Amino acid sequence: MAHREFTQLTFRPAYHDILDPPAGYRSGAQLQFLRLDARYYTDNDELQLEQLTAVEIRSLSPRNAFFSPLSWQVGFGGRRTDTGNKRVLAPYLEGGAGGSWSLGQQTQAFAIATADLEIDDDLSRGYDAAPGADIGLLHQNNRFSLAAGAKTKAG
């Protein structure tokens, strides 16, 4: 597919982001719903829906010597996917489970095995299922929060 110039607009009407200040929130928790990402392509003045996240939940609960809670994430909605010759808007469901470990009082590392499913008649089998991984570090304090990591998806 050809390279196209665009400006992306995002609208998030209700959410609790993983980077919110920790006061009043559970550390490592995220809740988003009805997030809308749209792209304005400058080459042909086209506005296109890129992704609509119906719900996205993430819970990173650090393990310790006494407790081994499961860290998990789940999300669903619709997003653009590349079929090889065009980009179509396809329903998706993604989720995963893994672990999170404290690296001090305000920092944690996490590793989550993920699975991703997209369904659309334009995909070669009518669907696309792929395993993946989400690994990273999360630091939160009252002055700033920082997240760094990598997501991968086979396919």
FENBELCOR-V542364 format. One record per residue. SS is DSSP state (h for helix, s for strand, l for the rest). PHI is phi in whole degrees, 0 to 359 (* if undefined). Layout:
ss->(SS:SS)
phi->(PHI:PHI)
This chain:
ss->(l:l:l:l:l:s:s:s:s:s:s:s:s:s:s:s:l:l:l:l:l:l:l:l:l:l:l:l:s:s:s:s:s:s:s:s:s:s:s:s:s:l:l:l:l:s:s:s:s:s:s:s:s:s:s:s:s:s:s:l:l:s:s:l:l:l:l:l:l:l:s:s:s:s:s:s:s:s:s:s:s:s:l:l:l:l:s:s:s:s:s:s:s:s:s:s:s:s:s:s:s:s:l:l:l:l:s:s:s:s:s:s:s:s:s:s:s:s:s:l:l:l:l:l:l:l:s:s:s:s:s:s:s:s:s:s:s:s:s:s:l:l:l:l:s:s:s:s:s:s:s:s:s:l:l)
phi->(*:287:288:230:276:209:244:256:246:234:235:236:289:210:191:236:276:297:264:298:304:292:298:86:233:281:300:82:255:215:220:232:209:59:282:238:244:233:242:255:272:282:290:224:51:250:258:225:292:266:203:236:268:292:213:219:235:223:226:255:250:296:275:213:296:255:234:231:292:274:268:208:208:209:201:208:165:224:208:288:225:270:265:111:238:201:252:244:273:236:295:221:222:224:194:183:215:181:225:221:226:289:240:114:286:238:232:219:252:219:218:230:279:239:222:223:229:238:232:192:299:281:284:303:256:90:203:221:240:211:279:195:213:226:235:179:235:228:237:226:214:286:264:201:230:217:234:218:178:218:241:225:217:291:136)
